[in-house]
Amino acid sequence: MNSEQPEQYVVLGRFTSPYGVKGWIKVHSYTDPMENMLNYSPWLVESDGQKVPVKLEAGKRHGKGLVAKLAGVNTPEEARLWHGREIVVPKSELPDLETGEYYWSQLENLLVYTESGVLLGRVSHLMETGSNDVLVVKGNAESLDRNERLIPWLPDQVVKEIDLDAGTMRVDWDPDF
């Protein structure tokens, strides 16, 4: 059983830099498709150790990302104050997934075992590549070694089983890779 307490929030994206002269700010989205994060309201942003609701007045796709207009933010200088802050929502607001589908946040911290039972480490994070997403698995004191492994997210082909309750994932992967 996974003894870690599940997080209450999931990160949807983060603010980057001001856009224009009316207080709009660029947003890097972690959702797929990226515009999905505009459907959540309010966004929560860390401020002085608290999660503070932020009202989104408007948001839209712009180039390869998004831009947003926040209530009360009317100048580039005010928008700059949001730079680098993560945008979160309670996990309870996420839609339910079909069987066999997972949010990336559910996969992070899972222990990764080969089919023969060799512990490779924990999922540190996932990253997008051109062809398929990749699990970044970092070795720890209990694993085979302390190596970092990049394992393709290919359900059924490489990723054979996920047990969220046990906090484990079983993969068809050669430990020497």
Sine and cosine of phi, psi and omega as CSV:
sin_phi,cos_phi,sin_psi,cos_psi,sin_omega,cos_omega
0.00,0.00,0.70,-0.72,0.02,-1.00
-0.96,0.29,0.91,-0.43,-0.10,-0.99
-0.99,0.13,-0.20,0.98,-0.01,-1.00
-0.96,0.27,0.62,-0.78,0.03,-1.00
-0.95,0.30,0.74,-0.67,0.02,-1.00
-0.91,0.41,0.55,-0.83,0.02,-1.00
-0.93,0.38,0.51,-0.86,0.01,-1.00
-1.00,0.08,-0.35,0.94,-0.11,-0.99
-0.81,-0.59,0.38,-0.93,0.10,-1.00
-0.81,-0.58,0.65,-0.76,-0.01,-1.00
-0.99,0.14,0.84,-0.55,0.03,-1.00
-1.00,-0.03,-0.47,0.88,-0.05,-1.00
0.08,-1.00,-0.24,-0.97,0.03,-1.00
-0.50,-0.86,0.44,-0.90,0.06,-1.00
-0.98,0.19,0.60,-0.80,0.04,-1.00
-0.91,-0.40,-1.00,-0.07,-0.13,-0.99
-0.83,-0.56,0.33,-0.95,0.05,-1.00
-0.87,0.50,0.46,-0.89,0.03,-1.00
-0.73,-0.68,0.89,-0.46,0.03,-1.00
0.97,0.23,-0.22,-0.98,-0.11,-0.99
-0.94,-0.33,0.03,1.00,-0.08,-1.00
-0.95,-0.31,0.31,0.95,0.08,-1.00
1.00,-0.03,0.13,0.99,0.08,-1.00
-0.94,0.33,0.42,-0.91,-0.01,-1.00
-0.68,-0.74,0.60,-0.80,0.05,-1.00
-0.96,0.27,0.58,-0.82,-0.03,-1.00
-0.78,-0.62,0.76,-0.65,0.12,-0.99
-0.99,-0.11,0.89,-0.46,-0.06,-1.00
-1.00,-0.09,0.64,-0.77,0.11,-0.99
-0.98,-0.19,0.02,1.00,-0.03,-1.00
-1.00,0.05,0.33,-0.94,0.02,-1.00
-0.72,-0.69,0.92,-0.40,-0.02,1.00
-0.95,0.32,0.36,-0.93,-0.14,-0.99
-0.86,0.52,-0.54,0.84,-0.04,-1.00
-0.92,0.39,-0.28,0.96,-0.02,-1.00
-0.83,0.55,-0.53,0.85,-0.04,-1.00
-0.92,0.40,-0.35,0.94,0.03,-1.00
-0.95,0.32,-0.24,0.97,-0.01,-1.00
-0.99,0.14,-0.17,0.99,-0.03,-1.00
-0.99,-0.11,0.67,-0.74,0.03,-1.00
-0.44,-0.90,0.71,-0.71,-0.08,1.00
-0.99,0.15,0.30,-0.95,0.20,-0.98
-0.99,0.17,0.51,-0.86,0.09,-1.00
-0.93,-0.38,0.68,-0.73,-0.02,-1.00
-0.74,-0.67,0.67,-0.74,0.01,-1.00
-0.93,0.36,0.77,-0.64,0.07,-1.00
-0.53,-0.85,0.88,-0.48,-0.02,-1.00
0.80,0.60,0.67,0.75,0.06,-1.00
0.98,0.20,0.04,1.00,0.01,-1.00
-0.91,-0.41,0.45,-0.90,0.13,-0.99
-1.00,0.01,0.92,-0.39,-0.08,-1.00
-0.96,-0.30,0.77,-0.64,0.04,-1.00
-0.93,0.36,0.65,-0.76,0.02,-1.00
-0.83,-0.56,0.81,-0.59,-0.01,-1.00
-1.00,0.08,0.83,-0.56,0.05,-1.00
-1.00,0.03,0.92,-0.39,0.03,-1.00
-0.98,0.19,-0.62,0.79,0.00,-1.00
-0.34,-0.94,0.42,-0.91,0.06,-1.00
-0.37,-0.93,0.51,-0.86,-0.01,-1.00
-0.33,-0.94,0.31,-0.95,0.09,-1.00
-0.96,0.29,0.65,-0.76,0.06,-1.00
-0.57,-0.82,0.92,-0.40,-0.05,-1.00
0.89,0.46,-0.81,-0.58,-0.02,-1.00
-1.00,-0.06,0.12,0.99,-0.04,-1.00
-0.61,-0.79,-0.43,-0.90,0.01,-1.00
-0.83,-0.55,0.39,-0.92,0.20,-0.98
-0.79,-0.61,0.51,-0.86,-0.06,-1.00
-0.68,-0.74,0.50,-0.86,0.10,-0.99
-0.90,-0.44,0.88,-0.48,-0.01,-1.00
-0.99,-0.13,0.57,-0.82,0.06,-1.00
-0.87,0.50,0.73,-0.69,0.05,-1.00
0.99,0.13,-0.04,1.00,0.03,-1.00
-0.95,-0.32,0.94,-0.34,-0.16,-0.99
-0.83,-0.56,-0.02,1.00,0.00,-1.00
-0.70,-0.71,0.35,-0.94,0.07,-1.00
-0.86,0.50,-0.55,0.83,0.00,-1.00
-0.91,0.41,-0.65,0.76,0.05,-1.00
-0.93,0.37,-0.64,0.77,0.02,-1.00
-0.89,0.45,-0.61,0.80,-0.02,-1.00
-0.87,0.50,-0.47,0.88,0.00,-1.00
-0.91,0.42,-0.32,0.95,-0.02,-1.00
-1.00,-0.01,-0.16,0.99,-0.07,-1.00
-0.76,0.65,0.77,-0.63,0.10,-1.00
0.99,0.10,-0.16,0.99,-0.02,-1.00
-0.97,0.24,0.66,-0.75,0.03,-1.00
-0.99,0.15,0.54,-0.84,0.04,-1.00
-0.96,-0.28,0.84,-0.54,-0.05,-1.00
-0.80,-0.60,0.32,-0.95,0.17,-0.99
-0.65,-0.76,0.39,-0.92,0.08,-1.00
-0.88,0.48,0.64,-0.77,0.03,-1.00
-0.84,0.55,-0.51,0.86,-0.03,-1.00
-0.89,0.45,-0.31,0.95,0.00,-1.00
-1.00,0.08,-0.18,0.98,0.00,-1.00
-0.96,0.28,0.59,-0.80,0.03,-1.00
-0.93,0.37,0.49,-0.87,0.07,-1.00
-0.92,0.40,0.56,-0.83,-0.01,-1.00
-0.98,-0.22,0.35,-0.94,0.10,-1.00
-0.95,0.33,0.35,-0.94,0.07,-1.00
-0.84,0.54,0.74,-0.68,0.00,-1.00
1.00,0.01,-0.06,1.00,0.07,-1.00
-0.97,-0.22,0.54,-0.84,-0.06,-1.00
-0.63,-0.78,0.55,-0.84,0.22,-0.98
-0.99,0.17,0.55,-0.83,0.02,-1.00
-0.82,0.57,-0.62,0.78,-0.03,-1.00
-0.88,0.47,-0.43,0.90,0.04,-1.00
-0.96,0.27,-0.45,0.89,-0.05,-1.00
-1.00,0.07,-0.44,0.90,0.00,-1.00
-0.90,0.44,0.68,-0.74,0.00,-1.00
0.98,0.18,0.00,1.00,0.08,-1.00
-0.93,0.37,0.61,-0.79,0.13,-0.99
-0.97,0.23,0.71,-0.70,-0.07,-1.00
-0.94,-0.35,0.85,-0.53,0.00,-1.00
-0.89,-0.45,0.54,-0.84,0.15,-0.99
-0.97,0.25,0.17,-0.99,0.03,-1.00
-0.89,0.45,-0.41,0.91,0.03,-1.00
-1.00,0.00,0.11,0.99,0.10,-0.99
1.00,-0.05,0.16,0.99,0.01,-1.00
-0.99,0.17,0.82,-0.58,0.03,-1.00
-0.98,0.20,0.86,-0.50,0.00,-1.00
-1.00,-0.05,-0.38,0.92,-0.01,-1.00
0.66,-0.75,-0.38,-0.92,-0.01,-1.00
-0.91,-0.41,0.52,-0.85,0.11,-0.99
-0.94,0.35,0.90,-0.43,0.03,-1.00
-0.98,0.18,-0.77,0.64,0.02,-1.00
-0.22,-0.97,0.05,-1.00,0.07,-1.00
-0.87,-0.49,0.42,-0.91,0.06,-1.00
-0.65,-0.76,0.51,-0.86,0.02,-1.00
-1.00,0.08,0.64,-0.77,0.14,-0.99
-0.78,-0.62,0.04,-1.00,-0.03,-1.00
-0.89,0.45,-0.62,0.78,-0.11,-0.99
-0.99,-0.11,-0.73,0.69,0.01,-1.00
-0.44,-0.90,0.33,-0.94,0.04,-1.00
-0.95,0.32,0.37,-0.93,-0.08,-1.00
-0.77,-0.64,0.72,-0.70,0.12,-0.99
-1.00,0.10,0.77,-0.63,0.10,-1.00
-0.99,-0.16,0.94,-0.34,-0.08,-1.00
-0.95,-0.32,0.85,-0.53,-0.02,-1.00
-0.95,-0.30,0.77,-0.64,0.05,-1.00
-0.92,0.39,0.41,-0.91,0.03,-1.00
-0.66,-0.75,-0.14,-0.99,-0.07,-1.00
-0.87,0.49,-0.51,0.86,-0.05,-1.00
-1.00,0.00,-0.23,0.97,-0.11,-0.99
-1.00,0.09,0.12,-0.99,0.00,-1.00
-0.77,0.64,-0.69,0.72,0.04,-1.00
-0.40,-0.91,-0.07,-1.00,-0.01,-1.00
-0.98,-0.19,0.33,0.94,-0.03,-1.00
-0.94,0.33,0.44,-0.90,0.14,-0.99
-0.99,-0.13,0.71,-0.70,0.00,-1.00
-0.84,-0.55,0.62,-0.78,0.08,-1.00
-0.96,-0.27,0.93,-0.37,-0.09,-1.00
-0.90,-0.43,0.82,-0.57,-0.03,-1.00
-0.90,0.43,0.65,-0.76,0.07,-1.00
-0.99,0.14,1.00,0.02,0.04,-1.00
-0.78,-0.62,1.00,0.06,0.00,-1.00
-0.82,0.57,0.60,-0.80,-0.02,-1.00
0.96,0.27,-0.60,0.80,-0.01,-1.00
-1.00,0.10,-0.80,0.60,0.02,-1.00
-0.95,-0.32,-0.76,0.65,0.01,-1.00
-1.00,0.09,0.94,-0.34,-0.13,-0.99
-1.00,-0.05,-0.56,0.83,-0.07,-1.00
-0.40,-0.92,0.63,-0.78,0.09,-1.00
-0.79,-0.61,0.78,-0.63,0.05,-1.00
-0.83,-0.56,1.00,-0.07,-0.04,-1.00
-0.89,0.45,-0.59,0.81,0.00,-1.00
-0.90,0.44,-0.64,0.77,0.01,-1.00
-1.00,0.09,-0.26,0.97,-0.02,-1.00
0.96,0.28,0.57,0.82,-0.07,-1.00
-0.75,-0.66,0.35,-0.94,0.09,-1.00
-0.66,-0.75,0.66,-0.75,0.04,-1.00
-0.92,-0.39,0.76,-0.65,-0.05,-1.00
-0.79,-0.62,0.47,-0.88,0.13,-0.99
-1.00,-0.06,1.00,0.01,-0.13,-0.99
-0.53,-0.85,0.71,-0.71,0.02,-1.00
-0.98,0.22,0.85,-0.53,-0.02,-1.00
-0.86,0.50,-0.33,0.94,0.00,-1.00
-0.98,0.20,-0.15,0.99,0.03,-1.00
-0.99,0.12,0.00,0.00,0.00,0.00
